[in-house]
Amino acid sequence: MSSIRSELRQVGAQKIGSEGDLTFVELTWKEGQIEQWIRFGHLVCGERVGPHRRRFAFAPGAIFGVN
């Protein structure tokens, strides 16, 4: 199976000191089985990790919701 991993993509105009400053959340989506969502919050960047997984980053102190 080939890797679908892509480079982190910046969302918006926030500038963060380093990747170590970020909080990462990984979500899984399999139709009808596992469907995780970001409910609210402002993303700094996101990436596709696999065909059913995505990883998102939030700035330090950011408030976000996942279900």
Residue, then its C-alpha position, 0 to 999 in steps of 0.5 A: m500500500s502506498s503512502i498518502r502522507s502529505e506535507l503539513r498545510q497551513v490554514g489561515a495566517q497564524k505563525i507558530g514558533s515550531e511544530g513542537d508548540l502545536t497540539f495535534v489531533e488525529l481523526t478516523w473516518k470509515e463510513g458508517q463505522i467510525e466517523q470522528w469530526i472536529r466540531f469547533g476550533h481554528l486549525v493551524c494546519g492539517e494533513r492526510v495520514g492515510p485513506h481514512r485518517r487525517r491529522f490536524a494541528f491547533a495553536p497553543g491554548a486553542i479550544f477545540g471540540v472533537n466527537 
